[in-house]
Amino acid sequence: MERLFTSLSITPHKRAPLNSLLLLFSLGILCVSYFPVLPSCYWLVLLIPMLLLIRVWQRFLFAVVYAFGIAWGVIAGHQLLAQQLDADDEGKLIPVNGWIEGIPLNDADKVRFVLRVDHWGIEQSSSINLPEKILLSWYQHAQTKPVNVVPGEYWRFHVRLKRPRGMVNPGGFDYQAWLLRRGLGATGYIVQGEPDTSDRWIPIQARIDHWRWHLQQWVRDNTASNNKGILVALLIGDTGGVEKSQWQQVQQTGISHLIAISGLHVGFLALVGYLAGLYVGRCLNGFVQGRPAQIFAYLGAIVFALFYSALAGFNIPTVRTLIMLGVFYLAAFFYRRARLSHIYFMALALVLVIQPLAAFDIGFWLSFIAVALLILVFSGRYEPKVGYVPFWSRTTAKGLLSGYCKSQWVMFIGLLVPLSMLVNTIPLLSPVANFVAIPLVTFFVVPCLLLGAVLAFVSQGLGGFFLMLAAVGIDGLMQWLDWLIGLASSWHSPTLTFSLPVAAVLGAAGLVLLLPVGLVPRWWGYVSLVMGIALAVLPLPDRPELQLTILDVGQGSALVASTPNHHLVFDTGPQFSKDFDGGTGIVLPYLRSLALRKLDALVISHWDKDHAGGYQGLVDAIPIGRIYWGEPSRHRMDEPMREGEDCHQSFAWRWDNVEFQFLQREISARASANHRSCVLLIRYAGQNILLPGDLDSKGEWALLRGNELPPGLTLVVAAHHGSRSSSNPGFVAYTSPDWVAYSAGYKNQHNHPHPQVQARYAQQGSRPLNTAWHGALVFRWYKDGRFEQIRARDTYRRYWFDVVPEITQ
């Protein structure tokens, strides 16, 4: 970096501070992550004249560095998009060979894993883009015996693939960005597969994953702890085995940063490696002259940190720690003095160079913000240095305890705004929970796990003993967290309404409380903190009189209807796996983004899994007033049946200025599940919205005969996702809605919405919307007559989103 500045006749320490340049470069990469469209790479030729301008106008250097950050983000973005499967190859039966990579995730009905492709069985000319890695699912029900795939094995498959794609919802998780960050260019399922046992060269990453898989099996086979999934996460960074309830528990107490290999654990292992290397170096000094022991200490720290980062799969917090340690020890190796701020900003820039979409990882923000806070508070600015005082003479038990308590307070105050922005909640128990969890996990559980894993190669008894100690530590920690949550009741993690005023007040409070004593009165900070939290729990102003959100849940249904003071959920989406369902994975994050702490009503139109798959998760996660069923006599036998009401026998009600009514009709005893669906009509100021669930054609005719359905509706959510068995011509002609919304999955196997159904609504002049192409759909009606319609894929557009076909516009 300094040579580059010298060649340009610039003195960076005077004209352009290195920290500023690294920060501008990082911001350039970050901003590209939020581009709706990627500019062409041809625009990058403008960097050449910009470089020439630096010699004439040195202040232009800041703009040039920022432009170089944007350029890197654009180049990386084009490389990510180039790795995606071509649309022409979607759905084809394709032969593919490759190595199993990562840790396979076993579910009740499938096993999912990453395949590093070695050979494609299609001609190169038939496809421009052939991904290097793909995410595959192998469904168990199609096999005569359970599928067992092991990392590092070479397999031959016949697969059907589709391009990376995720659901887009306000406050939701961007699954497509998650796939791109990991270099996955397609997802799909296996039709046929067989292992190839011939001798082949195995990639280094596959070898590491094979080792990690063996450690996973060792933990699972040698402990009966209910928290074995957490032990696996702490040992190899694989969180696939952590139960949903356990995740909820650690998130509510603010210790989720520990339930995987974190930067703190890597730093501790680096310290162990440093001490081990120092001991080895001092021993060798007696035999080899001219090799200071410090060199071996630096090498030991890097080796230990690299080893543990590899166990974690090189996630962002471990990469950040590894880079910071590497820069520090590299500077020390060459007898250079490295400023801590320089190391921090170098790590920030390098992480973004390696992972340009890191902005979509919550761990990235929390990790770097937390380290920045610690640097700010513990960088020595509080106590002037007077002469040289040995470190150990300044370290006392009281000082260590004081510093540790101070660090927990700093983390709590400093992360108020980031947490309110990213997850709409603040774990108030975090300082207390982390006070115990950090030393217990870092200095006891993790060392016991590592010792057990190493000693298991020598003695299974010794390895099992240390594993047992680690399990006792984690079991005790989880029991203590459970006691804390029970003690705090429902206020352990209040849901916050994020807004700019709230962020400003909380940010001011954090700044005042983190400033040195004497600059600003402390009570200002505490008052601002109370005011900020009070504002955050209040609802947002200018709320619409009626808001209807059709969430993007793939091939399923989940809707949220809100008035200024009441909220209703109609269906909860499908259950995708044992750890992810529409209720907790999609509906709940959206409710959190609205700062909702309870639901007034939940409607389960019927018990088909694409409508009720997220029921239990939502019921367990948020208080619910009343529940309405379309099929009271039928429910999933593996889930408890909470008391509810039959929607076919319920009366109409009114919330604020909005009327809700279940439309009644004749239902025979032998009627199908779809025919029994709840049908909800919502009325507000002349607007009529119909939610028919999976109502079939016979049910639609029954509605027309009942004379409760008004003609000329404002909005209809197409029955049964636009299936041909619903939306009969008479029903469509009678309702003739202004808008018709289809809640369907992208290129789903049922071909929903059916072309005939789309044609019927088009003949009535109804404007179509489809969650498969538009993401979540939000309709808002205000008291002053204003109307807003939001399409999530347009409002929150990113450059990796597919272009919406003109026919659906």
N, C-alpha and C positions, 0 to 999 in steps of 0.2 A: 504494500500500500504506500509506504513512504517512498519507494523507488519511483512509483507512478507519479506521485506528486513532484518529486525532484525533477523528473524528466519534463514536467510541465512548468517548471520554474515556480512552484507553489510551496509555501511553508504551511503545512496543514495545522501545525500547533498554534499559529498566529492568525492566519486568514480563515481557516476552515477546521474547526475542532473535529477530531476523529469521531467522537460520539455523535455529533450532529450529522456527519456524513453517513455513518452506519444507520442511524435512525431514519434518515430520509430515504436511503436505499430500501430499508425494510418497509417503510410506509408505501413506497412505490409498488412493491410486490403485493402488499396487503390490499391496496385499493383495487388491483386487477381482479381479486377474488369476488368483488361485488359488481363487476362490469356486467351489464345485461347482454352485451355482444362483444366478442373479441375483435379488435382491429386487425387488419392484415399485417403480416410481418414485413411487407414492403415499406411500411411507414418507418421501420427501424433505421432506414438509411439516413433519416434526418439526424441521427446521433453523430454522424461524421462531421457535418459542419458545426454542430454544437461543441464537439471536442476542440475544434479549431478556434472557436470563440473564446475558450478559456484563457488562451494566451493573451488576448487583448483585454478581456474583461473577466478578471478572476472571480468576481462575485457571482458570475454565472455558474460557478462550479456546483453550487447547491442545486440549481435547477437540473444540471446535467446528471448529477448523482441520482436525483429523484427520477429522472427520465430513464436512467439505466435500471432502476428498480422496476419501473413499469415495463421496460423492455424484457427483462427477465421473466416477469409474470406473464407477459403475452406469449413469449416463446414456450414457456412451460405449459401454458394453457393449450396451445396448439398441439404440443406433444401429447398431452393427456387426451385430447379429443381424437387425435390420430390413432390412439390405442383402442378406440371403441369399435365394436363390431359394426359392419355395414348393415343398414336396414334391409338390404336385399337378401342377406343371409339369415335373417330372423326366421325361426320356425323350421329351418331345413334340418334334415338328419345328417349330421356331420361327424365323420370319424376324426378322432383327435387322440394323440398320445402325449404323455407327460408325467411329471413327478408330483406326488402329493406334497403340498407345502402348508405350513401352518399347523395348528392343532385342530383336527376334525371335531365338529360339534354334533353330538349324537342327540337326537330328539326321539320322541315316542314313535314317530312314523318315518323318520328319515335321518340320514347322516349328511352333513353339509361340510364342504371343504374347498380349499383353493387348489387348483391344478396349474402348475407352471408348464406351459405347453412346450413340447419339444418338436412336434410335427403335426401339421394340419393335413387332413385327408382330402382337401379340396384344392383345386388348382389355384395358384396365386392370381391368375388373370381374372378369376371370377369374383374376387374381392380385393378392394384396395387396402382395407384395414383388417389385420388379423391380430387379435390381442395376444400379449405374451402371458397373461394370467387371466383365468376365468374362475368364477364362483359356481360350483356345481352342487346340486342336491340329488341324492340317491334315495328314492322312496322305498321303504322296507316292505310294504305290502305287496310289491311286485316281485319279490324274491322268495325263493324256496327256503333260504336260510339267511340269518342276519348278515348284513354287510359289514365287513371289517377292513377298513383302510388305515394304513399306518404312514405317517410322514416319512418321506424319503423313498417310498416305493414307486415303481414305474408301472403305469397302467395304460391300457388301451380301451377307449370308450367310444360309444356312439351317442351323441348328445343332440339336444335341441336347445338353441340359445336365443336370447334376445338382448338388445342393447341395455346398458345400465340405465335404470330408471327408478325413481322413488316417488313417494307421495309428498305433495306440497301442501302444508297447512300452516296457518298462523301459529307461531310458537312451537312448531313441530321440528322434528329431526330431519335433516336433509340426507336421506339415504344414498342418493346419487353422488353427492359430494364425498360421502364416506367411501363409496366404491372407487371413485376416481383417485382419492388420496392413497389408496392401497394398490393402485395400478391395475385394478380389475376392469377389463374391457368388455365383459359380457357376463350374464348370469343365465343359468338354465338347469335342465335336469337330464339325468342319464337314462338312456333307453336300454343300453347293454354295456357291459364292461368285463374285462378280464385282466389279471395282473400279468406283467412281463417279467419273468425271473432271470432273464439273461443278464450277464455282467455289463454294467454301464457306469459311466462316471456320474456321480451324484453331486449336484450343485451344493456349494457350501451352506447356503441358507437351508436347504432341505436336510442336510446333515444336522445342523443346529436344531431344527424343528423335530427331528427324530429323537435327539437327546432330550429335548423338552418333553416330548410325548412320554418317554420312559419315566421321567420324573413325575409326570402327572399320574401315570398308572401306579407308581410306587406309593404316592400319597393316598390314592383311592383304595389301594389294596391293603394298606397297613394301618389305617385308622378308622374307627367307627364314629368319629365326631360328626355331629350334624353340620359343622362348619368346615367340612373338608374342601368345599368349593373355594372358601376364602383362603385356606392354606395353599391350595394350588395357585390361586391368584398371587399370593405373596411370594411363592417360589419361582414361578415361571411367567407371571404376568397374564395368564389366561383366565379371564373372568367368566367364561361360558358356564362354569359350574356353580356360580353364585346364585342362590335362589332369589326370586323376586322380593320376597319378604325381607331377606337379609339386605338387599340393596336399599330398600325403603328405610330400613333401620339405620344404616350408616349414613344415608343422605340426610335424614332428619336430625342427626347429631353432628353432621359436618365433618365426618372422618373418611368420606369416600376416597379422598386423595391417598389414603393409606392402603386401601383394599386393592392393591396391585403394586407392582414394583414402581416406586416413586423415586423422584430425584433425591429425596432424603435418604432412602435406603442405599442408593448408588453412592452418595457421598460418604455414608458410614462405611461401606465396603472399601471405598478408596482410602479412607483413613486406616483401616485394617491393613490394606495392601501397602500403604506407606510405612507403617510400623514394621511389617514383615520384611519389606525390602530394605529398610534401614538396618535391621538386625543382620540380614544376609550380607549387606554391604560392609558392615563393620567386621564381620567374620572374615570376609575376603580381603579386607585391607591388610590383614596380617600376612597374606600370601602374594597379593598382587598390588604393586605400588602404582600410584597415580590414578587410582579409580576411587574417587570420593564415595563415601557411603550414601550421600544424598542422591547420587545418580540412580542407584539401585532402589532407593525409596521412591523416587519419581516413577520409575518403571513399574514398581510394584503397585503403586496407586492406580496407574493407567490400566494395567493388566486386570486388576480386580474389578475396576469400574467397567471396563469393556466386557469382562466375563458376565457380570450381573446384568448389564444392558442387553447383552445377547439373550439372556434368559427371558427378559421382558419383551423380546421381539422388537427392540429399539423403538419404543413408543416415545412421544414427544417429550415428556418430562425427563426421561432417562437420556435422550439425545441431548437435550439442553444441558443437563448436568455433565455429561460426558464431554461436550465441547468446551464448557467452561473449565473443567479440570484439565483437559488437554492443552488449552491455550495457556493456562497458569503454569503447568509443569513444563511445557515447552519453553516458555520464557525463562523459567528458573533454570532449565537445563543449559541454556545459552547465557546464563548470568545476566538476564535482562529483568528489569523491574516492570511488572505488568499492573496497571491500574485496574482496580476492581470494576469500575464503570466501563472501561474498554473491553474487558472480558465479557461483561454482561451484554453489551451491544453487539460484539462479535458473535456471541452465541445466538442472539436474536436474528441477526442477518443470515447466519449459516443455516439455522433451522428453517427459515423461510426459503432459502435457496434449495435446500433438500426437499422441503414439503411446502410448495407454494400455496396450497389450500389449507394450511394449518389454522387459519382464522375460523374455520368451521369445526374446530375441536375445542370444546370448553376447557379441556386440560391445558391447551396452549395458553389461553388468557390467564387462567388462574395460576398456572405455574410461573409465568414471567412476571405477573403482577405481584405475586407473593415474594418472589426473590427481590424485586425492585423495592418493596417495602422494607425487607430486612436490610438491604444495602443502605437505604435511606436512614434508617434508625440506628443501625449498629456499625456505621462506617467510621466512627471515632470523632464525629463532629461535636459531640457533647463534652468531651474531656480533652483539653489541650495536652499534647505530649511534652513532658518536661524531662529531657534526658532519656536514657535507656533504662527501662525497668523490665526484668525478666517476666515472661508471661505467667510462669507458675507462681511468682510472688504476688501477682495481681488476681489470681484465681482462688476464690474461697467458695465454700459450700453456699454461703449466703448470697455471694455474687452470682453464682451459677443459677440458683433458684430464682433470684430476682430477674436475671436476664431471660430465663425460660418463661416466667410468667409474663414478662413484658412482651416477648415474642408472640405469645398467644393473644394478648390484647391488641397488638399491632395488626395481626392477621384478621382479627374480628372486625376492627374498625376499618382497616384499609380495604377489605373485601365487601363492605356493605353495598357500595354502588355496583361493582361488577356482578355480584350475586343477584341483586335486584334486576339487573338488565338481562342476565343470561338465563336464570332459572326462576325468576319472580318469587323468590323466597329467601329468607335469612334463617339459618339454623342457629337459634339463640343459645342452644346448648353447646355450640362448637367450642368455646374456650374451655369449658369444664371437661367435655369429652376428650378433646385433644390433649389436655394436660396429663391425662392418664394414658391415652391410646398411643401417643407418639413414642414415649420412652418404652412402653411395654412392647409394642410391635417392632420398633427399630432395634432396641438393644436386647430383647429377649426372644421374641417369636422368630424373627428373621434369622438371627444367628443359630438358633436351635434347628430351624429348617435346613439351613445350609450345612451345618455340621452333620445332621442326620443323613442328608443326601450324600455327602462325601463318605461318611463312615459306613453307609450301607454297602458300599463296594467291598469293604473289608469284613464287616460283621453286620448281619441283618439285625442282631439283637441290639447293638449299639445304635444303629440307625433308627430302629423302631423306638428306642428309648427317647432320643432327642425329638423325634416326631411326636411322641406322646406328650413331651413337655410343651412343644409348640401348640399342640391341640388344647392342652389345659389352659394355656395363656389366652388363646382366642376364645375358647368357650367362656372363660371368666369375663373377658372383655365384652362379649355380646350380652351376657346376662346383666352386666353392669349398665350397658347402654339401654337395655330394655327397662331396667329400674329407673333410669334417668327420664326416659320418655314417659313412663307412667307417672312419675313425680311431677313433670311439667304439664301433664294433661294435654290439651289441644293447642297449647301455645308454644310448643317446642320449635316449630318452624312456620311462622305466620306467612300467609300468602300476601304478596305486595303488588300494588298497582304501580307499574313503572311509568314515569313521565319526567319531562325535563325539570319541572319544579322540584319533584322528589329527588332526582339525581343531584340537583344543585344544592339542596339543603343537606342531604347526606354527605355529599362531597365536601361541603364547607365544614361540617362537623368532623369528618375524618381528618381534614387538613389541620384544623385547630388542635385536635387531640394528639396529632403526631408531631406538631411543631415543638421546638425546645421550650421548656418552662420559662415563663417570663415575657415572651414575645406577645402573646395574646392570653387573656384570662381563660382559664380552663373551663369555667362554668359556661362560657359561650358555646364551647363544643358540646357539652352535655345537653344544654338546652336545644341546640340545633339537632342533636341526635334524636331526642325525644320528639321534636317537631317533625323531623323527616320520617320516622317510623309511623307517627300518627297520620301524616299525609299519605303514606304509602298504603295504609290499610283502608283508606277511604276510597269509594268508587270514583271513577273518572267523571268529570263534568261533561255536559252536552251529550248525554247518552241518548241513543235513538229510542223512540217509543216502541218500535218492534225491530228486532234484528234476527234474521234467520241465516244460519250457517250450515251449509251442506259440506261436511268434511270429506276430504279425499281419503278413503279407506280401502282403495282398490276395489275388488269385486265384493261389495258389501254396502252397508248403509249405516250412517251415523249423522244425526242432525242435532243442532242446538238452537232452540228458540228462546229469545231473551226479551223481557220488558225491563223498564228501569229498575224494578225491584224484585223480579222473579225470573227463574231460569228453568228450562225444561230440556231434557235430552230425549230424543226419539231414536231408539236403537243405538247399539254400541259398537257396531263393526264386527269383523271376524276375529277369530283367534288364529294367529299366524304360527305360533309355536308355544311351547310350554312357558316360555319366558317373555313372550311379546304378544299382546292382543290389542285390539282397537280401543278398549276401554282405558287402559293405563298408558298405552303407547301413543295414542292420538287424541282421544277425547279429553283425557285428564290434562295433558300439557296445554291444550287450547283453553280449558277452563282456568288453568293457572295463569295464562296470559291475560285473562280478563279479571284476575284477582278474585275469583269466586272461591269461597270457602265452604259452600254447601249448595245442594240442588234442591229445588222445590218439588220437582217431579221427574220421574224416569218412566219412559214408555218402552216396553219391549213388544214390538208389533207381533212377532211370533218367534218360535224358538229355533228357527233355522240358524245354523252356525254363522252365516255371514251377517246376521242381524243381531244375534245375542252372544257372539263369541267373547265380547269384552265385558259382559254383564258383571261377572263375579269380581273381576279386577276393579271395576269402577265402584261397585258397592263397598268393597273393602277400603277404598282409598278416600272416599269423600262422603260426608253425611248426606242422606237423601230423605226428603220428606215423604212423598207418596210414590208408589210404584203401581203401574198399570200393566196388565198382561193381555195379550191377544189369545193366549192358550194357557189359562190357569192350570189346567189338568196335565199339561205336558211341560216338563223341564228336564234339564240335564241331571241325571241321577247322581253324578259325582259332585254336585254342588248343592249347598243348602238352599232351600226354598224360603225366601223371606216373604212375610205376609204382604199381599198386594190386592189390588182390585181388578175385577174383570172389566176391561175397557168397553165391552159390549153391553154393560149394564150401568155405565157411569153417566152422570149428568154433566151438562155444560158448566163452565165456570169462567170467571173474569179476573184477569190480572191487570191492574192499572187500567189502561184504555183498550185492552186487547181481549177478545173473546176466544175461548178454546172449546171445541165440541167434538166428541167422538161420534161419527155418523153411524147410525144403527141400520141393520138390514137383517133379512131372514138368513139364518145359518142352520143348515141341517146337521143332524148328529154325525153324518158320515162325510162331512165337508173336509176338504184337504187343509193342510196347514196354511198354505198361501191364502185360501179363501177366508180363513179365520183372522187374517191380519187386522190389527187396529187401523182405522182410517181417521186421521185427525184433520179437522178443518179449523184454520186460524183466520179470524176476521179482525181487520183494523182499518177504520176510516175509508170504507169502500173497497179495501183490498182483501181478496180472498185467496188463501194459500191452502193447497191440499197435499197432505202427506199420506199416501195410500199403502205404504209398506210393499208387500209382495202380492197385493190383491190381484186375483185372476179375473178373466173376462166375465165369468158368471157373477162374481161379486160386483163388478162394475155395473152390470145390468141391474142387479139388485139395488144398488145405490140409486140408479136412475128411477127405479120404480118407487123408491122410498120418499121422493120429493123433498129430501133435506139438502140435496146438493145444489147450490146456486149455479146458474149458467155463467159462461164468460168469466173464468177465473183469471186471477193475476199470474199465479205461478202454480205449476203442477210438478211435483217430483215424480217422474215416470214410474208407474208401478212395475215391480219386479225388474228394475234396472233397464227397462226398455225391452223386455222379452216379448216375443210374438204371441205368447199365451195371454198377454194383457194388452191394455190400450186398444180396445176394439174400436172400429170406426165410429159407432154411435156414441160411445163415451167421449172420444176425442172431439167429435163434432159438437157435442153438447157443452163440454167444458171450454173448448176453444181458448186455451190460455195464452196470455201474452208471452210467457216464458215457459219452456219445458226444460227441466234439469234431469240429466241422466247420472245416476251414481253407479258407475261401472269401472271395472278394471281395464288397464291398458292391454289391448289385444287379447282379451280374455277368451277362454275356450268355448264360451257359450255364444259368442258373437253378439253380445249386448253392447249397445242398443241395436235391435234388428233393423235392417234397412227399411222394411215395410212400416215399422212403427215410426221411424224418422220421417218417412214420406207422408204419413197421415198427419202428423203435427205440422209439417211444412205446408201442406195444403191449407191448413187453418191459419197460416201466417204466424205460427208460434216460433219464437226465436230460441234456437237450441243452445244448451250449455252442457258440457260433459266433464265430470271431475277427472276422467282419464286424460283429458287434454288441457283443461283449465286449472286443475288443482281444486282446492277448496273454493266454494262459491259463497259469497257473503252478500246478503240483501239487507239494506237498512232503510227504514222509513222514519222520518223525523216529524216532530209536532208541527213544525212550520211548513210542512208539505214537501220538504226535500227528500230525494230518493238517491241512494247510492248503491252501486253494484260493484263488487270487487272480485276479480279473478286472481287467485293466488299466484298462478304461474306468470301472470303479467305484472302484478304489483311487486312481487318479490323475485322477479326474473333474474336468472344467472346465465352466464354464457353457455353452460352445458345443457340447459333445457332444450328439448326439441321444439321446432317451430310448429305452432298450432296450424293444422290444415285449414284452408280457406273455407271449406264446407261447414266447419263448426264455428266459424266466427259469428 
